[in-house]
């Protein structure tokens, strides 16, 4: 599983709070800091994507 953050990101920090170690706040948007989402973090990433206020997180299973 991979995750991507689009330019729609407003740096609210919700994803980084929900999934530390996967998402971090960058200069212009949140960034995914791992190549592959570990199985034990996949549910958290899906929840972050569903909770994102701008739908900026895309999950690729």
PDB file of N, CA, C and O in Angstrom:
ATOM      1  N   UNK A   1       0.843  -1.176   0.000  1.00  0.00           N
ATOM      2  CA  UNK A   1       0.000   0.000   0.000  1.00  0.00           C
ATOM      3  C   UNK A   1       0.889   1.241   0.000  1.00  0.00           C
ATOM      4  O   UNK A   1       1.914   1.299   0.680  1.00  0.00           O
ATOM      5  N   UNK A   2       0.465   2.226  -0.782  1.00  0.00           N
ATOM      6  CA  UNK A   2       1.164   3.510  -0.829  1.00  0.00           C
ATOM      7  C   UNK A   2       0.156   4.624  -0.579  1.00  0.00           C
ATOM      8  O   UNK A   2      -1.041   4.456  -0.812  1.00  0.00           O
ATOM      9  N   UNK A   3       0.645   5.749  -0.110  1.00  0.00           N
ATOM     10  CA  UNK A   3      -0.195   6.920   0.103  1.00  0.00           C
ATOM     11  C   UNK A   3       0.468   8.113  -0.568  1.00  0.00           C
ATOM     12  O   UNK A   3       1.693   8.208  -0.643  1.00  0.00           O
ATOM     13  N   UNK A   4      -0.365   9.009  -1.049  1.00  0.00           N
ATOM     14  CA  UNK A   4       0.102  10.222  -1.718  1.00  0.00           C
ATOM     15  C   UNK A   4      -0.683  11.406  -1.174  1.00  0.00           C
ATOM     16  O   UNK A   4      -1.854  11.267  -0.822  1.00  0.00           O
ATOM     17  N   UNK A   5      -0.047  12.564  -1.102  1.00  0.00           N
ATOM     18  CA  UNK A   5      -0.711  13.790  -0.665  1.00  0.00           C
ATOM     19  C   UNK A   5      -0.678  14.769  -1.830  1.00  0.00           C
ATOM     20  O   UNK A   5       0.386  15.075  -2.369  1.00  0.00           O
ATOM     21  N   UNK A   6      -1.861  15.260  -2.213  1.00  0.00           N
ATOM     22  CA  UNK A   6      -1.965  16.170  -3.355  1.00  0.00           C
ATOM     23  C   UNK A   6      -1.741  17.619  -2.937  1.00  0.00           C
ATOM     24  O   UNK A   6      -1.579  17.932  -1.757  1.00  0.00           O
ATOM     25  N   UNK A   7      -1.736  18.479  -3.931  1.00  0.00           N
ATOM     26  CA  UNK A   7      -1.559  19.916  -3.707  1.00  0.00           C
ATOM     27  C   UNK A   7      -2.754  20.544  -2.991  1.00  0.00           C
ATOM     28  O   UNK A   7      -2.694  21.705  -2.586  1.00  0.00           O
ATOM     29  N   UNK A   8      -3.838  19.784  -2.833  1.00  0.00           N
ATOM     30  CA  UNK A   8      -5.015  20.285  -2.121  1.00  0.00           C
ATOM     31  C   UNK A   8      -4.764  20.408  -0.622  1.00  0.00           C
ATOM     32  O   UNK A   8      -5.552  21.036   0.085  1.00  0.00           O
ATOM     33  N   UNK A   9      -3.688  19.822  -0.134  1.00  0.00           N
ATOM     34  CA  UNK A   9      -3.350  19.822   1.293  1.00  0.00           C
ATOM     35  C   UNK A   9      -3.226  21.254   1.821  1.00  0.00           C
ATOM     36  O   UNK A   9      -2.618  22.119   1.190  1.00  0.00           O
ATOM     37  N   UNK A  10      -3.821  21.477   2.999  1.00  0.00           N
ATOM     38  CA  UNK A  10      -3.767  22.805   3.626  1.00  0.00           C
ATOM     39  C   UNK A  10      -2.908  22.800   4.900  1.00  0.00           C
ATOM     40  O   UNK A  10      -2.967  23.740   5.693  1.00  0.00           O
ATOM     41  N   UNK A  11      -2.119  21.749   5.090  1.00  0.00           N
ATOM     42  CA  UNK A  11      -1.220  21.627   6.247  1.00  0.00           C
ATOM     43  C   UNK A  11      -1.952  21.703   7.586  1.00  0.00           C
ATOM     44  O   UNK A  11      -1.455  22.311   8.534  1.00  0.00           O
ATOM     45  N   UNK A  12      -3.124  21.089   7.662  1.00  0.00           N
ATOM     46  CA  UNK A  12      -3.851  21.119   8.939  1.00  0.00           C
ATOM     47  C   UNK A  12      -3.182  20.234   9.987  1.00  0.00           C
ATOM     48  O   UNK A  12      -3.360  20.454  11.185  1.00  0.00           O
ATOM     49  N   UNK A  13      -2.410  19.231   9.546  1.00  0.00           N
ATOM     50  CA  UNK A  13      -1.686  18.372  10.471  1.00  0.00           C
ATOM     51  C   UNK A  13      -2.448  17.163  10.969  1.00  0.00           C
ATOM     52  O   UNK A  13      -1.909  16.374  11.744  1.00  0.00           O
ATOM     53  N   UNK A  14      -3.686  16.999  10.543  1.00  0.00           N
ATOM     54  CA  UNK A  14      -4.497  15.882  11.014  1.00  0.00           C
ATOM     55  C   UNK A  14      -3.855  14.533  10.687  1.00  0.00           C
ATOM     56  O   UNK A  14      -3.802  13.651  11.544  1.00  0.00           O
ATOM     57  N   UNK A  15      -3.374  14.370   9.473  1.00  0.00           N
ATOM     58  CA  UNK A  15      -2.772  13.089   9.081  1.00  0.00           C
ATOM     59  C   UNK A  15      -1.516  12.796   9.895  1.00  0.00           C
ATOM     60  O   UNK A  15      -1.294  11.657  10.305  1.00  0.00           O
ATOM     61  N   UNK A  16      -0.703  13.806  10.127  1.00  0.00           N
ATOM     62  CA  UNK A  16       0.521  13.621  10.915  1.00  0.00           C
ATOM     63  C   UNK A  16       0.194  13.290  12.367  1.00  0.00           C
ATOM     64  O   UNK A  16       0.924  12.535  13.008  1.00  0.00           O
ATOM     65  N   UNK A  17      -0.894  13.845  12.890  1.00  0.00           N
ATOM     66  CA  UNK A  17      -1.320  13.518  14.248  1.00  0.00           C
ATOM     67  C   UNK A  17      -1.863  12.096  14.327  1.00  0.00           C
ATOM     68  O   UNK A  17      -1.618  11.385  15.302  1.00  0.00           O
ATOM     69  N   UNK A  18      -2.597  11.685  13.303  1.00  0.00           N
ATOM     70  CA  UNK A  18      -3.205  10.355  13.298  1.00  0.00           C
ATOM     71  C   UNK A  18      -2.191   9.252  13.014  1.00  0.00           C
ATOM     72  O   UNK A  18      -2.289   8.161  13.576  1.00  0.00           O
ATOM     73  N   UNK A  19      -1.224   9.527  12.150  1.00  0.00           N
ATOM     74  CA  UNK A  19      -0.253   8.512  11.718  1.00  0.00           C
ATOM     75  C   UNK A  19       1.167   9.064  11.760  1.00  0.00           C
ATOM     76  O   UNK A  19       1.791   9.245  10.714  1.00  0.00           O
ATOM     77  N   UNK A  20       1.677   9.329  12.945  1.00  0.00           N
ATOM     78  CA  UNK A  20       3.065   9.805  13.013  1.00  0.00           C
ATOM     79  C   UNK A  20       4.011   8.731  12.484  1.00  0.00           C
ATOM     80  O   UNK A  20       3.787   7.538  12.685  1.00  0.00           O
ATOM     81  N   UNK A  21       5.045   9.158  11.821  1.00  0.00           N
ATOM     82  CA  UNK A  21       5.977   8.208  11.217  1.00  0.00           C
ATOM     83  C   UNK A  21       5.608   7.844   9.798  1.00  0.00           C
ATOM     84  O   UNK A  21       6.420   7.270   9.071  1.00  0.00           O
ATOM     85  N   UNK A  22       4.390   8.171   9.392  1.00  0.00           N
ATOM     86  CA  UNK A  22       3.944   7.960   8.011  1.00  0.00           C
ATOM     87  C   UNK A  22       3.819   9.316   7.323  1.00  0.00           C
ATOM     88  O   UNK A  22       4.337   9.516   6.224  1.00  0.00           O
ATOM     89  N   UNK A  23       3.123  10.249   7.984  1.00  0.00           N
ATOM     90  CA  UNK A  23       2.938  11.598   7.451  1.00  0.00           C
ATOM     91  C   UNK A  23       3.707  12.590   8.312  1.00  0.00           C
ATOM     92  O   UNK A  23       3.743  12.468   9.536  1.00  0.00           O
ATOM     93  N   UNK A  24       4.318  13.564   7.666  1.00  0.00           N
ATOM     94  CA  UNK A  24       4.965  14.679   8.354  1.00  0.00           C
ATOM     95  C   UNK A  24       4.605  15.958   7.620  1.00  0.00           C
ATOM     96  O   UNK A  24       4.354  15.945   6.415  1.00  0.00           O
ATOM     97  N   UNK A  25       4.581  17.058   8.351  1.00  0.00           N
ATOM     98  CA  UNK A  25       4.293  18.342   7.726  1.00  0.00           C
ATOM     99  C   UNK A  25       5.522  18.834   6.980  1.00  0.00           C
ATOM    100  O   UNK A  25       6.610  18.934   7.547  1.00  0.00           O
ATOM    101  N   UNK A  26       5.335  19.139   5.705  1.00  0.00           N
ATOM    102  CA  UNK A  26       6.407  19.693   4.897  1.00  0.00           C
ATOM    103  C   UNK A  26       6.276  21.198   4.823  1.00  0.00           C
ATOM    104  O   UNK A  26       5.543  21.803   5.605  1.00  0.00           O
ATOM    105  N   UNK A  27       6.980  21.802   3.889  1.00  0.00           N
ATOM    106  CA  UNK A  27       6.923  23.255   3.738  1.00  0.00           C
ATOM    107  C   UNK A  27       5.620  23.717   3.108  1.00  0.00           C
ATOM    108  O   UNK A  27       5.061  24.735   3.514  1.00  0.00           O
ATOM    109  N   UNK A  28       5.129  22.973   2.113  1.00  0.00           N
ATOM    110  CA  UNK A  28       3.939  23.394   1.383  1.00  0.00           C
ATOM    111  C   UNK A  28       2.760  22.454   1.545  1.00  0.00           C
ATOM    112  O   UNK A  28       1.621  22.838   1.279  1.00  0.00           O
ATOM    113  N   UNK A  29       3.016  21.223   1.980  1.00  0.00           N
ATOM    114  CA  UNK A  29       1.957  20.242   2.187  1.00  0.00           C
ATOM    115  C   UNK A  29       2.504  19.129   3.060  1.00  0.00           C
ATOM    116  O   UNK A  29       3.710  19.038   3.289  1.00  0.00           O
ATOM    117  N   UNK A  30       1.612  18.288   3.542  1.00  0.00           N
ATOM    118  CA  UNK A  30       2.059  17.108   4.278  1.00  0.00           C
ATOM    119  C   UNK A  30       2.758  16.169   3.314  1.00  0.00           C
ATOM    120  O   UNK A  30       2.476  16.161   2.116  1.00  0.00           O
ATOM    121  N   UNK A  31       3.673  15.381   3.852  1.00  0.00           N
ATOM    122  CA  UNK A  31       4.436  14.459   3.017  1.00  0.00           C
ATOM    123  C   UNK A  31       4.376  13.061   3.604  1.00  0.00           C
ATOM    124  O   UNK A  31       4.346  12.881   4.821  1.00  0.00           O
ATOM    125  N   UNK A  32       4.358  12.077   2.722  1.00  0.00           N
ATOM    126  CA  UNK A  32       4.453  10.681   3.133  1.00  0.00           C
ATOM    127  C   UNK A  32       5.942  10.370   3.231  1.00  0.00           C
ATOM    128  O   UNK A  32       6.684  10.576   2.271  1.00  0.00           O
ATOM    129  N   UNK A  33       6.380   9.878   4.380  1.00  0.00           N
ATOM    130  CA  UNK A  33       7.814   9.701   4.608  1.00  0.00           C
ATOM    131  C   UNK A  33       8.271   8.244   4.512  1.00  0.00           C
ATOM    132  O   UNK A  33       9.409   7.930   4.862  1.00  0.00           O
ATOM    133  N   UNK A  34       7.397   7.356   4.041  1.00  0.00           N
ATOM    134  CA  UNK A  34       7.767   5.956   3.810  1.00  0.00           C
ATOM    135  C   UNK A  34       7.357   5.570   2.393  1.00  0.00           C
ATOM    136  O   UNK A  34       6.401   6.120   1.847  1.00  0.00           O
ATOM    137  N   UNK A  35       8.077   4.629   1.803  1.00  0.00           N
ATOM    138  CA  UNK A  35       7.723   4.167   0.458  1.00  0.00           C
ATOM    139  C   UNK A  35       6.497   3.268   0.481  1.00  0.00           C
ATOM    140  O   UNK A  35       5.574   3.442  -0.315  1.00  0.00           O
ATOM    141  N   UNK A  36       6.493   2.317   1.385  1.00  0.00           N
ATOM    142  CA  UNK A  36       5.374   1.390   1.534  1.00  0.00           C
ATOM    143  C   UNK A  36       4.803   1.538   2.941  1.00  0.00           C
ATOM    144  O   UNK A  36       5.548   1.606   3.919  1.00  0.00           O
ATOM    145  N   UNK A  37       3.478   1.586   3.033  1.00  0.00           N
ATOM    146  CA  UNK A  37       2.831   1.681   4.337  1.00  0.00           C
ATOM    147  C   UNK A  37       2.864   0.293   4.983  1.00  0.00           C
ATOM    148  O   UNK A  37       2.351  -0.663   4.402  1.00  0.00           O
ATOM    149  N   UNK A  38       3.454   0.166   6.168  1.00  0.00           N
ATOM    150  CA  UNK A  38       3.488  -1.137   6.839  1.00  0.00           C
ATOM    151  C   UNK A  38       2.067  -1.632   7.141  1.00  0.00           C
ATOM    152  O   UNK A  38       1.179  -0.822   7.409  1.00  0.00           O
ATOM    153  N   UNK A  39       1.848  -2.933   7.101  1.00  0.00           N
ATOM    154  CA  UNK A  39       0.504  -3.477   7.347  1.00  0.00           C
ATOM    155  C   UNK A  39      -0.136  -2.969   8.640  1.00  0.00           C
ATOM    156  O   UNK A  39      -1.341  -2.720   8.674  1.00  0.00           O
ATOM    157  N   UNK A  40       0.646  -2.813   9.687  1.00  0.00           N
ATOM    158  CA  UNK A  40       0.078  -2.374  10.967  1.00  0.00           C
ATOM    159  C   UNK A  40      -0.329  -0.903  10.964  1.00  0.00           C
ATOM    160  O   UNK A  40      -0.993  -0.457  11.899  1.00  0.00           O
ATOM    161  N   UNK A  41       0.046  -0.143   9.948  1.00  0.00           N
ATOM    162  CA  UNK A  41      -0.308   1.280   9.842  1.00  0.00           C
ATOM    163  C   UNK A  41      -1.372   1.541   8.773  1.00  0.00           C
ATOM    164  O   UNK A  41      -1.817   2.678   8.620  1.00  0.00           O
ATOM    165  N   UNK A  42      -1.782   0.518   8.037  1.00  0.00           N
ATOM    166  CA  UNK A  42      -2.689   0.730   6.911  1.00  0.00           C
ATOM    167  C   UNK A  42      -4.063   1.240   7.331  1.00  0.00           C
ATOM    168  O   UNK A  42      -4.619   2.116   6.669  1.00  0.00           O
ATOM    169  N   UNK A  43      -4.622   0.710   8.419  1.00  0.00           N
ATOM    170  CA  UNK A  43      -5.926   1.195   8.874  1.00  0.00           C
ATOM    171  C   UNK A  43      -5.849   2.663   9.269  1.00  0.00           C
ATOM    172  O   UNK A  43      -6.750   3.442   8.959  1.00  0.00           O
ATOM    173  N   UNK A  44      -4.781   3.035   9.947  1.00  0.00           N
ATOM    174  CA  UNK A  44      -4.601   4.422  10.360  1.00  0.00           C
ATOM    175  C   UNK A  44      -4.521   5.348   9.140  1.00  0.00           C
ATOM    176  O   UNK A  44      -5.074   6.448   9.156  1.00  0.00           O
ATOM    177  N   UNK A  45      -3.838   4.904   8.092  1.00  0.00           N
ATOM    178  CA  UNK A  45      -3.712   5.723   6.882  1.00  0.00           C
ATOM    179  C   UNK A  45      -5.049   5.873   6.170  1.00  0.00           C
ATOM    180  O   UNK A  45      -5.370   6.944   5.656  1.00  0.00           O
ATOM    181  N   UNK A  46      -5.818   4.806   6.142  1.00  0.00           N
ATOM    182  CA  UNK A  46      -7.158   4.897   5.539  1.00  0.00           C
ATOM    183  C   UNK A  46      -8.035   5.877   6.328  1.00  0.00           C
ATOM    184  O   UNK A  46      -8.765   6.675   5.741  1.00  0.00           O
ATOM    185  N   UNK A  47      -7.957   5.809   7.648  1.00  0.00           N
ATOM    186  CA  UNK A  47      -8.722   6.735   8.487  1.00  0.00           C
ATOM    187  C   UNK A  47      -8.271   8.177   8.269  1.00  0.00           C
ATOM    188  O   UNK A  47      -9.100   9.086   8.233  1.00  0.00           O
ATOM    189  N   UNK A  48      -6.976   8.389   8.126  1.00  0.00           N
ATOM    190  CA  UNK A  48      -6.464   9.736   7.864  1.00  0.00           C
ATOM    191  C   UNK A  48      -6.980  10.248   6.521  1.00  0.00           C
ATOM    192  O   UNK A  48      -7.364  11.412   6.404  1.00  0.00           O
ATOM    193  N   UNK A  49      -6.989   9.383   5.512  1.00  0.00           N
ATOM    194  CA  UNK A  49      -7.485   9.782   4.191  1.00  0.00           C
ATOM    195  C   UNK A  49      -8.965  10.147   4.262  1.00  0.00           C
ATOM    196  O   UNK A  49      -9.392  11.133   3.661  1.00  0.00           O
ATOM    197  N   UNK A  50      -9.747   9.357   4.995  1.00  0.00           N
ATOM    198  CA  UNK A  50     -11.178   9.638   5.128  1.00  0.00           C
ATOM    199  C   UNK A  50     -11.432  10.901   5.942  1.00  0.00           C
ATOM    200  O   UNK A  50     -12.435  11.582   5.729  1.00  0.00           O
ATOM    201  N   UNK A  51     -10.538  11.219   6.865  1.00  0.00           N
ATOM    202  CA  UNK A  51     -10.711  12.383   7.740  1.00  0.00           C
ATOM    203  C   UNK A  51     -10.162  13.678   7.157  1.00  0.00           C
ATOM    204  O   UNK A  51     -10.480  14.759   7.654  1.00  0.00           O
ATOM    205  N   UNK A  52      -9.350  13.587   6.119  1.00  0.00           N
ATOM    206  CA  UNK A  52      -8.714  14.773   5.540  1.00  0.00           C
ATOM    207  C   UNK A  52      -9.773  15.772   5.076  1.00  0.00           C
ATOM    208  O   UNK A  52     -10.633  15.416   4.270  1.00  0.00           O
ATOM    209  N   UNK A  53      -9.731  17.016   5.567  1.00  0.00           N
ATOM    210  CA  UNK A  53     -10.769  17.991   5.219  1.00  0.00           C
ATOM    211  C   UNK A  53     -10.773  18.410   3.751  1.00  0.00           C
ATOM    212  O   UNK A  53     -11.784  18.917   3.266  1.00  0.00           O
ATOM    213  N   UNK A  54      -9.678  18.211   3.040  1.00  0.00           N
ATOM    214  CA  UNK A  54      -9.641  18.588   1.622  1.00  0.00           C
ATOM    215  C   UNK A  54      -9.514  17.375   0.702  1.00  0.00           C
ATOM    216  O   UNK A  54      -9.290  17.533  -0.498  1.00  0.00           O
ATOM    217  N   UNK A  55      -9.653  16.171   1.249  1.00  0.00           N
ATOM    218  CA  UNK A  55      -9.512  14.930   0.463  1.00  0.00           C
ATOM    219  C   UNK A  55      -8.194  14.899  -0.296  1.00  0.00           C
ATOM    220  O   UNK A  55      -8.146  14.472  -1.449  1.00  0.00           O
ATOM    221  N   UNK A  56      -7.131  15.350   0.351  1.00  0.00           N
ATOM    222  CA  UNK A  56      -5.828  15.454  -0.311  1.00  0.00           C
ATOM    223  C   UNK A  56      -5.014  14.161  -0.258  1.00  0.00           C
ATOM    224  O   UNK A  56      -3.975  14.062  -0.910  1.00  0.00           O
ATOM    225  N   UNK A  57      -5.471  13.171   0.509  1.00  0.00           N
ATOM    226  CA  UNK A  57      -4.711  11.926   0.645  1.00  0.00           C
ATOM    227  C   UNK A  57      -5.314  10.859  -0.249  1.00  0.00           C
ATOM    228  O   UNK A  57      -6.507  10.565  -0.175  1.00  0.00           O
ATOM    229  N   UNK A  58      -4.476  10.290  -1.088  1.00  0.00           N
ATOM    230  CA  UNK A  58      -4.898   9.193  -1.962  1.00  0.00           C
ATOM    231  C   UNK A  58      -4.185   7.928  -1.508  1.00  0.00           C
ATOM    232  O   UNK A  58      -2.976   7.925  -1.275  1.00  0.00           O
ATOM    233  N   UNK A  59      -4.955   6.858  -1.387  1.00  0.00           N
ATOM    234  CA  UNK A  59      -4.420   5.558  -0.996  1.00  0.00           C
ATOM    235  C   UNK A  59      -4.429   4.651  -2.216  1.00  0.00           C
ATOM    236  O   UNK A  59      -5.438   4.544  -2.914  1.00  0.00           O
ATOM    237  N   UNK A  60      -3.307   4.004  -2.466  1.00  0.00           N
ATOM    238  CA  UNK A  60      -3.180   3.061  -3.579  1.00  0.00           C
ATOM    239  C   UNK A  60      -2.876   1.689  -2.994  1.00  0.00           C
ATOM    240  O   UNK A  60      -1.766   1.416  -2.539  1.00  0.00           O
ATOM    241  N   UNK A  61      -3.902   0.830  -3.020  1.00  0.00           N
ATOM    242  CA  UNK A  61      -3.711  -0.528  -2.503  1.00  0.00           C
ATOM    243  C   UNK A  61      -2.978  -1.335  -3.526  1.00  0.00           C
ATOM    244  O   UNK A  61      -2.707  -2.515  -3.303  1.00  0.00           O
TER     245      UNK A  61
END
